[in-house]
Amino acid sequence: MSQLSNRLRSTLLHTLVAVAVGSAGLGKALADTRTVESAYGPVEISGQPERVVTLYEGALDAALAVDANAVGAVITRGGSDVAEYIKSEAGDIAIVGAPAETNIEAVIAAQPDLILAPPRINQQQVALLSRIAPVVASNVPMFQPDSWERETRLFAKAMGREAKAEKVIGQVKERITEVAQVVSAKIPAGQRDAALVRWMPQGPLVMAEGLFSASLLQAVGFELTDKDLVKEGRPHSEPLSLENLSSMDQSWVFLATLNEDGDKALDAARKSPAFARLNAVQNDRVISVSGQLWTSATGPLAALTILDDIEAAVNAIQP
């Protein structure tokens, strides 16, 4: 065979190898491309995002729970940073705004390849952010017992970390079972009625029965009620006056404050006769909890921390 033929054959062989390698790479890229249903339609995402910006407390929780690299987040309600319960996991994360107030320049500076957004973000903002990176806005109905679980799965799919999401969801369900056993063993069935209240400077707010932490209280055996004080679709009631505190009275009151102003207002209320008359106060069943965690957070890491709080409160009951 001539040298020309050998060279042609060699060239053809190299060409075929190059095509095969290129096709394999293309096939892998296509296999890694997935469609995620978002609040404003399907979003295509390729590969596993390496820099995730979260514009919603629940999205940050989900991202950290599945070990994604979260590089940007909004501050928690009533605070100046991410919520205390998640600070150690978040590390030195860039702040890119506040709830409902995104700093576009800060998002750009974070150089994300995926943006996770809250359910109520507007379409114009999604269109703007989509020029930076794919945007997945939650399409999960709010105030449902499984909202956190469905949302975790949605965000995990966007991040290409579905298996890790199932693992952490399983951990939460195991803890629910464990804490439910503690509640059952230590609190008689007729004494598990409870209310979740956030104390604000203008007065206490009774939180909705469908709120994330309220759902966890119910899951472990508490009988939570908002006594129809909360309008449908709202997270909490209108502020109650001190004269109307009896409308929030239950055997247990889980009482949350968001910041120092709320703490001061609560300290003042504790001195009032109306507060002292509450059954929960007289029976030492008022449990002080973090408002940033209990009334603003959502997600598997928040769930595990709240469940720890519930277990600690129940175990602290004096015989």
FENFENWO-V857410 format. One record per residue. N is the residue number from 1. RES is the residue in one small letter. BURIAL is I if it has 9 or more other C-alpha atoms within 8 Angstrom, else O. Layout:
BEGIN
n->[N | N]
res->[RES | RES]
burial->[BURIAL | BURIAL]
END
This chain:
BEGIN
n->[1 | 2 | 3 | 4 | 5 | 6 | 7 | 8 | 9 | 10 | 11 | 12 | 13 | 14 | 15 | 16 | 17 | 18 | 19 | 20 | 21 | 22 | 23 | 24 | 25 | 26 | 27 | 28 | 29 | 30 | 31 | 32 | 33 | 34 | 35 | 36 | 37 | 38 | 39 | 40 | 41 | 42 | 43 | 44 | 45 | 46 | 47 | 48 | 49 | 50 | 51 | 52 | 53 | 54 | 55 | 56 | 57 | 58 | 59 | 60 | 61 | 62 | 63 | 64 | 65 | 66 | 67 | 68 | 69 | 70 | 71 | 72 | 73 | 74 | 75 | 76 | 77 | 78 | 79 | 80 | 81 | 82 | 83 | 84 | 85 | 86 | 87 | 88 | 89 | 90 | 91 | 92 | 93 | 94 | 95 | 96 | 97 | 98 | 99 | 100 | 101 | 102 | 103 | 104 | 105 | 106 | 107 | 108 | 109 | 110 | 111 | 112 | 113 | 114 | 115 | 116 | 117 | 118 | 119 | 120 | 121 | 122 | 123 | 124 | 125 | 126 | 127 | 128 | 129 | 130 | 131 | 132 | 133 | 134 | 135 | 136 | 137 | 138 | 139 | 140 | 141 | 142 | 143 | 144 | 145 | 146 | 147 | 148 | 149 | 150 | 151 | 152 | 153 | 154 | 155 | 156 | 157 | 158 | 159 | 160 | 161 | 162 | 163 | 164 | 165 | 166 | 167 | 168 | 169 | 170 | 171 | 172 | 173 | 174 | 175 | 176 | 177 | 178 | 179 | 180 | 181 | 182 | 183 | 184 | 185 | 186 | 187 | 188 | 189 | 190 | 191 | 192 | 193 | 194 | 195 | 196 | 197 | 198 | 199 | 200 | 201 | 202 | 203 | 204 | 205 | 206 | 207 | 208 | 209 | 210 | 211 | 212 | 213 | 214 | 215 | 216 | 217 | 218 | 219 | 220 | 221 | 222 | 223 | 224 | 225 | 226 | 227 | 228 | 229 | 230 | 231 | 232 | 233 | 234 | 235 | 236 | 237 | 238 | 239 | 240 | 241 | 242 | 243 | 244 | 245 | 246 | 247 | 248 | 249 | 250 | 251 | 252 | 253 | 254 | 255 | 256 | 257 | 258 | 259 | 260 | 261 | 262 | 263 | 264 | 265 | 266 | 267 | 268 | 269 | 270 | 271 | 272 | 273 | 274 | 275 | 276 | 277 | 278 | 279 | 280 | 281 | 282 | 283 | 284 | 285 | 286 | 287 | 288 | 289 | 290 | 291 | 292 | 293 | 294 | 295 | 296 | 297 | 298 | 299 | 300 | 301 | 302 | 303 | 304 | 305 | 306 | 307 | 308 | 309 | 310 | 311 | 312 | 313 | 314 | 315 | 316 | 317 | 318 | 319]
res->[m | s | q | l | s | n | r | l | r | s | t | l | l | h | t | l | v | a | v | a | v | g | s | a | g | l | g | k | a | l | a | d | t | r | t | v | e | s | a | y | g | p | v | e | i | s | g | q | p | e | r | v | v | t | l | y | e | g | a | l | d | a | a | l | a | v | d | a | n | a | v | g | a | v | i | t | r | g | g | s | d | v | a | e | y | i | k | s | e | a | g | d | i | a | i | v | g | a | p | a | e | t | n | i | e | a | v | i | a | a | q | p | d | l | i | l | a | p | p | r | i | n | q | q | q | v | a | l | l | s | r | i | a | p | v | v | a | s | n | v | p | m | f | q | p | d | s | w | e | r | e | t | r | l | f | a | k | a | m | g | r | e | a | k | a | e | k | v | i | g | q | v | k | e | r | i | t | e | v | a | q | v | v | s | a | k | i | p | a | g | q | r | d | a | a | l | v | r | w | m | p | q | g | p | l | v | m | a | e | g | l | f | s | a | s | l | l | q | a | v | g | f | e | l | t | d | k | d | l | v | k | e | g | r | p | h | s | e | p | l | s | l | e | n | l | s | s | m | d | q | s | w | v | f | l | a | t | l | n | e | d | g | d | k | a | l | d | a | a | r | k | s | p | a | f | a | r | l | n | a | v | q | n | d | r | v | i | s | v | s | g | q | l | w | t | s | a | t | g | p | l | a | a | l | t | i | l | d | d | i | e | a | a | v | n | a | i | q | p]
burial->[O | O | O | O | O | I | O | O | O | O | O | O | O | O | O | O | O | O | O | O | O | O | O | O | O | O | O | O | I | O | O | I | I | O | O | I | I | I | I | O | O | O | I | I | I | I | O | O | I | O | I | I | I | I | I | I | I | I | I | I | I | I | I | I | I | I | O | I | I | I | I | I | I | I | I | I | I | O | I | O | O | I | I | O | O | I | I | O | O | I | O | O | I | I | I | I | I | I | I | O | O | I | O | O | O | I | I | I | O | I | O | I | I | I | I | I | I | I | I | O | I | O | O | O | O | I | O | O | I | I | O | I | I | I | I | I | I | I | O | O | O | O | I | I | I | O | I | I | I | I | I | I | I | I | I | I | I | I | I | I | I | I | O | I | I | I | O | I | I | O | O | I | O | O | I | I | I | O | I | I | I | I | I | I | O | O | I | O | O | O | O | I | I | I | I | I | I | I | I | I | I | O | I | I | I | I | I | I | I | I | I | I | I | I | I | I | I | I | I | I | I | I | I | I | I | I | O | O | I | I | O | O | O | O | I | I | I | O | I | I | O | I | O | O | I | O | O | I | I | I | I | I | I | I | I | I | I | I | I | O | I | I | I | I | I | I | O | O | I | O | O | O | O | I | I | I | O | I | I | I | I | I | O | O | I | I | I | O | I | I | I | I | I | I | I | I | I | I | I | I | I | I | I | I | I | I | I | O | I | I | I | O | I | I | O | O | O | O | O]
END
